[in-house]
Amino acid sequence: MSIGLGYALFVSVVCAFFGWTNYGFVNFQTTKPIVCGTLVGLILGDVQTGIFIGGTLTLVYMGVQGIGAAIPVNSTTATTVTTALCIITKIDVETALALAVPVSVMGQLGRMAAWTINAPIMHIADKFAEDAQYGKMRSLQLLGSLVFFITEFIPVFLCIYFGSSFVVMINENMPLWVSDWLKTATGMLPALGFGMLFAMMYKPKYIPFFVVGFVMCAVFGGSLLAVALLGVAMALFVFFYVQPKQQRGRKGGNA
C-alpha cells in the first residue's frame, strides 16, 4: 500500500507530537504506550488496534526507565510507528508488534542526538541566566524543544513513509516458519518486560510476593484484579503489622 507524502507527514507530525510533549512545556503522559497507541488508533480510525498494541507494548517497556544520563529505548516511537503501520498497511498485529524493538532503537538514537545537540545550548542558557536575560533563555527553551520534536519526527516519518511498502512486501513474501517465529516472539515480549522490571526491583525479601502472585495466576487462575488486590493486602499487612513490631523490637533492644 502506497502512502502519500502529505498523509505520511500528517501522521508523523501527530506521532512526533506525542513523544515531544515529554520534553515540551506540558507533559500530557502521551509518551506512555497505552496512551499514544490509543490516540494514534483514534486518529486513524481504529481505536481497538491502538489500545491492543499500546497495552501490549506497555507490558514490554514498563520496566524501562531512564536513570541518570542513560537514555532508554524509545517506547513512544515504537508504539506510534507500530500502531500506524498496522492500521495503514493492514498487516498482521503480531507481525507489526515484532517491529517495535528495531523502531524503538531508532527512536533512542534520535533522542541521543537531541541531548547531544542541546548540550551546548544549555551552557549558553547558563550565561544568559547569569546576566538575567530571561527573554533569550525562553528563546533557547523553544529552540531546544524544537530539536526534540525534529528528532522524534524523523524516525517516525522514515518508518511510515519509506517503511510501509517494505513491511508489506516482507509480510507477503515471508516464509511461514518466519511468521510463526515472529508470533511466538511477540507472545514472549510481555514476559521480557516483566523480567526487565524484576531485574530492576530484585531483592531477596521481595521473592515471596512474586511467588504468591505467580501461584495465584498459574495454579489458581487468578485474575489481574485479584492478584493486585492480594498484593495491596500484603503490602498493608507489612506496613501496619510487621514494621511496627520490628520498630518496637529495635526500641526494646536500645533500651
N, C-alpha and C positions, 0 to 999 in steps of 0.2 A: 504494500500500500504506500503510495507516494504522499508525502506531507508537504503542503505548500509552505513557502518561506514565511508568509505572513502568519499562518496558523502556528507554525513552529516557534516564531518569535513571541507570539502572544502567550502560548503555553509556557515557554521558557521564562518569560518575564514574571508570570504569575508564580511559577515554581521557585524562581530565584528570590522573589519577594518573601516567600515563606521562610526560607533559610536566612535571609538578610535581617529579618526582624530581631533576631537574637543579638545582632550587632548594631542595630539601628537605634531608634530613640525609645521605642516601647516594645517590650517582649510579650507578644500575644501567645506564647507557647506553641507557635506554629512550627517550631523546629522538631516537635515530638512526632514520631512516625504515625501514631494513631490520629493525630490532628491534621497534619499536612496531607496524609493519604486520603482522609475523608474529604478534605477541602478540594483536592485535585479531582477526586471522583465526582464531587458535586458540580464543579465547573465543567467537567467533560461529560456529564450526564449519566454517570454510573457510580452512584454512591456506594452500592453494595460491594463492588470490587475495591473501591478505595478504602472502605472500612476493613475488608478482609486483609488486604495487603498491608495496610497500616498496622493492624493488630498483630499480624504475624511478624512483621519487622520490629515491632515494639518488643516482642519476646526475644528477638535476636540481639537487639542493641541495648537492652535495658541495663546491662552490666558495663556498658562502655561509657566512661566518663573522662573528661579532660582534667588531668591532675597537673597542677603547676603549668609548666611550659609545654607539656605533652599535648599534641593535637590528635584527638581520636579520629577514626574513620567517620566520614560524613553521612550519618544515617538519614538526614533530611534529603540530601541529593539522591541517595539510594531509593528512598521511598517515593519521591516525586517522579523520578525518571521511570522507575518500575511501574508505578500506577499509570502514568501517562502512556507508556509504550503498550501496556497490557490492554488499555481501553482503546487506544487509537488503532493499533495494528491487529487487535483481536487474537493475540497469541495466548497460549495456554497460561493460566495463572501460575502453575508450578514452574514452568519454564521461565516466566518473567521474574519470579522471585529469585531464581538462580543468578540473575544478572545483578542483584543487589550488591554483592560483595565487590566485583570489579568497579561498579559505578561509585560505591562509597569510597573506594580508594582514590578515584579521580577527584571526588569532592574534597577529600582530605588534602590532596596536593594543591587544590585551589585555595583552601584556607591557609595552608602553609605559605603560599605565595602572598596572600593578603597580609598575613602577620609580618612577613619579611619586608613588604613594600611600606607598611605603616610604621615600622620601627623608627626610621629617621624622622617621620612626621611627628611622632611623639616627642622626640628631642627638640624639634622646632617649637612645638606647643609649650614645652617647659620654659623656653626662653621668653615666649610671649607672656606666660604666666608671671614670670619674674618682673616683667615690665608692665603688668596689669593691662595688657592689650587683649581684652576679652573678646572683642569682635573678631580678631584674627584667629583666636582659639576656636570660636564657633565655626569659622570657615574651614579650619583644619579638621574639625569633627565631621563636617559634611563631606570633606574630601576622603577621609578615612572610611566613612560609612559607604561612600560610593565604591571604593576599592573592594569592600566585602561584597557588595551587590554584584559587581562585574565578575569577581571570581566565583560567585555562586552561579551566575548566568551562563558562563562559558561552558562548563562541563554538561550542564543540563541541555543547552542548545545543541551541542555536538552529538549527544546521545540521542536526542529526539529527532533532529533533522537528518543527520547522516547515518544514525544507527538503526532507525526503524526498518528501512528496507533490508538492511543487512540482517537484522534479527529475524525478520520474516523469512528470508532466504535460508538462513541456518535452520530455522524451525521446520520449514517444508522439506529440507533435504537431510534432516538429522536422522541418523540410524536409530532404530527402535531401542537398542540397548543403551545408547547415549541418553535418549529421552527418559527411559526408565531410571537411569542413574541420577539424572537431574531431579526427578521427582523424589527419589529416595533421599538425596542430599538435602532437598528442601524440607523434607519431613524431619531431618536431623537438626535443622537450624535453630528451632526453639530450644532444644536440648543444649546446643552450643551456647546460646545466650545465657541459659541458667548456669551452665558450667563456668562461664566467664564471671557471672555475678558471684557464684560460690567461691571462686578463686580469690576475689577481692574481699569477701566478707569472712573467709575461713578463719575460724578459731575453734580449738577443741571443745570449748564449752558450748558452742552452738550446734554441735553434731546431733545431740538428742532431738532438737527441734526439727532438723532436716529428716531424721529417721521417722519421727512421728508423722510428718507431712507426707513422706513417701509411702508409708504403710497405709495411711488414710486413703490415698489416691489409688495405689497399685493393688492393694489387697481388698479393701472395703468399698472401693469405687466412689469415694467421697468427691463431692463437687468442689470447685474452687472456692465457692462461698463458705462451705462447711469447713474447709481447711483454713481459710482466712480467719473465720470466727474462732476456731480452735487455737490458732496462733495468737490472736488477741487475748483469749482467755489465759493462755500460758504466760504471755508477757505480763498481764496484770497480776497473775499469781506470784511471779518472781518479784515484781515491783512492790506489792503490798505485803507479802509474807516472807519471802526468802531474804530480801535485802534488809528489812528491819531486824530480823533475827541475827544476821551477820553483823550489823552495826551494834546491836546490844552486846554481842559476844566480844567485839573489839573494845567497847567501853568497859565491860567487866574485866577484861584482861589488863587494860591500862590502869584500872583501879587497884 
